């Protein structure tokens, strides 16, 4: 199994899931600025025509893309890792609900903040939108839960951790969101998360 990633990008989410599941995964770094695989210089679009990470080669010529799909595949392939409730249950639907929210409402809202050509007005609007989504998450954690859906870490938490790490470098900041800050500390302390960060050269940077 091979994961195509870029350090700190959204590919960190499936990377964490793979580490949590104890999967021996090969990592292939992608230089997104140049659109090439770092080690070989090969065009990444030859691997993934979409041109962005993550992409997961699961063998037999099968390539999977889109972070939310990848983490669900990992959870279902390695159910003993307990990364998601069983398919068809209400608890699984709640995890999928969070994955959808994070993908459509939080992840995409960061877009203009990573685009150097985006007008300042668009960036300001993006910051406001991201902050409103983080406020919703902060409110959701107000009942004392450790993770998004309760006491257990799931693939949704790996995704949220990845996205929330972007708050610093984009200037959004965590502000007065103590529950979200505590969540980040809790996830950051997980051995599998730290292993993923170390493998991507990010452990000291965070």
C-alpha positions in Angstrom: 0.0 0.0 0.0 1.4 3.4 -1.0 0.2 6.8 0.1 0.9 9.8 -2.0 1.1 12.8 0.4 2.4 16.3 0.9 3.5 17.3 4.4 0.7 18.8 6.4 -1.8 18.7 3.5 -5.1 17.0 3.8 -3.3 13.7 3.1 -2.3 13.8 6.7 -5.7 12.5 7.6 -5.5 9.1 5.9 -1.9 9.0 7.0 -3.0 9.2 10.6 -5.7 6.6 10.0 -3.2 4.2 8.5 -0.9 4.6 11.5 -3.8 4.2 13.9 -4.7 0.9 12.1 -1.1 -0.3 12.3 -0.7 -0.5 8.5 2.8 -0.8 7.0 2.4 1.9 4.3 4.9 3.2 1.8 5.0 7.0 1.6 5.6 8.9 -1.7 5.9 12.6 -1.2 4.4 14.9 -3.8 5.7 18.4 -4.6 2.4 20.1 -5.2 3.9 23.4 -6.3 5.6 21.6 -9.2 3.1 18.9 -9.6 5.7 16.1 -9.5 6.6 13.2 -7.3 9.5 14.5 -5.2 11.8 11.4 -5.4 11.5 10.8 -9.2 10.3 14.1 -10.7 7.5 12.2 -12.5 4.4 14.1 -13.1 1.9 13.4 -10.4 -1.0 13.6 -12.8 0.3 10.4 -14.4 -0.6 8.7 -11.1 -3.7 10.8 -10.2 -5.2 12.8 -13.0 -6.8 15.1 -10.5 -3.4 16.4 -9.6 -3.8 16.6 -5.8 -3.3 14.5 -2.7 -4.2 12.3 -1.1 -4.0 9.2 -3.4 -3.8 5.7 -2.0 -2.5 2.8 -4.1 -4.0 -0.3 -2.6 -2.4 -2.7 -5.1 -3.5 -4.6 -8.1 -3.6 -1.4 -10.1 -6.3 0.2 -7.8 -5.9 3.9 -6.9 -8.2 5.6 -4.4 -8.6 9.3 -4.1 -10.5 11.9 -2.0 -9.6 12.0 1.7 -13.1 11.3 3.1 -13.4 8.2 1.0 -9.9 7.0 1.8 -10.4 7.2 5.6 -13.6 5.3 5.3 -11.9 2.6 3.2 -9.2 2.3 5.8 -11.7 2.1 8.7 -13.7 -0.6 6.9 -10.6 -2.6 5.8 -9.2 -2.7 9.3 -12.3 -2.8 11.5 -10.3 -4.1 14.5 -8.6 -0.6 14.8 -12.0 0.8 15.8 -11.7 3.9 13.7 -15.4 4.0 12.8 -18.6 2.3 13.9 -20.0 -0.5 11.8 -21.6 0.5 8.5 -25.3 0.8 8.6 -25.5 2.0 12.2 -26.6 5.4 13.4 -23.2 5.9 15.0 -21.5 5.4 11.6 -23.9 7.9 10.1 -22.8 10.5 12.7 -19.2 9.9 11.7 -20.1 10.3 8.0 -22.1 13.4 8.9 -19.0 15.0 10.4 -16.8 13.9 7.5 -19.2 15.6 5.0 -19.3 18.8 7.1 -15.5 18.9 7.4 -15.0 18.3 3.7 -17.6 20.7 2.3 -17.8 23.4 4.9 -14.4 23.6 6.6 -11.8 22.1 4.2 -13.1 24.0 1.1 -13.4 27.2 3.1 -9.7 27.3 3.6 -9.1 27.4 -0.2 -8.7 31.1 -0.8 -6.2 31.3 2.1 -3.8 29.0 0.2 -4.2 30.9 -3.1 -1.7 33.7 -3.4 -3.7 35.2 -6.3 -6.9 35.4 -4.3 -8.2 39.0 -3.7 -7.9 40.2 -0.1 -11.7 40.5 0.1 -12.0 36.8 -0.7 -9.4 35.9 1.9 -11.2 38.0 4.5 -14.5 36.3 3.7 -12.8 32.9 3.9 -11.4 33.7 7.4 -14.9 34.7 8.6 -16.4 31.5 7.2 -13.7 29.2 8.7 -14.1 30.9 12.0 -17.8 30.3 12.0 -17.3 26.6 11.2 -14.7 26.4 14.1 -17.3 28.1 16.4 -19.8 25.4 15.5 -17.3 22.7 16.4 -16.4 24.4 19.6 -20.1 24.5 20.5 -20.5 20.8 19.6 -17.7 19.9 22.1 -19.5 21.8 24.9 -21.1 18.6 26.3 -17.6 17.4 27.4 -17.0 14.8 24.8 -13.4 14.0 24.0 -13.9 13.6 20.3 -16.4 14.6 17.7 -18.8 11.7 18.1 -18.1 10.8 21.8 -15.4 9.2 23.9 -13.7 7.3 21.0 -11.3 8.6 18.4 -12.5 8.1 14.8 -11.5 9.0 11.3 -13.5 12.2 11.6 -11.2 13.3 14.4 -8.1 12.7 12.2 -9.7 14.9 9.5 -10.6 17.7 12.0 -7.1 17.6 13.5 -5.5 17.9 10.0 -7.7 20.9 9.0 -7.5 22.7 12.3 -3.7 22.7 12.1 -4.1 25.1 9.1 -5.6 27.7 11.4 -2.2 29.0 12.5 -0.3 29.4 9.1 -3.4 30.9 7.4 -3.9 33.5 10.1 -7.3 32.2 11.2 -6.1 31.2 14.6 -8.0 29.2 17.3 -8.9 32.3 19.3 -11.1 31.7 22.3 -12.0 28.1 21.6 -10.6 26.2 24.6 -12.5 23.0 23.9 -11.1 22.8 20.3 -7.6 23.6 21.7 -8.0 20.8 24.2 -9.1 18.5 21.4 -6.1 19.3 19.4 -3.8 18.6 22.3 -5.5 15.3 22.9 -5.2 14.2 19.3 -1.6 15.5 19.0 -0.6 13.3 22.0 -1.7 10.1 20.3 1.3 7.9 19.4 0.0 7.2 15.9 -0.5 10.9 15.2 2.9 11.7 16.4 4.4 8.9 14.2 2.6 10.4 11.1 3.8 13.9 11.9 7.4 12.6 12.4 7.3 10.7 9.1 6.2 13.9 7.3 8.8 16.0 9.0 6.2 18.0 11.0 6.7 16.9 14.6 8.9 19.8 15.7 7.0 22.3 13.5 3.7 21.8 15.4 
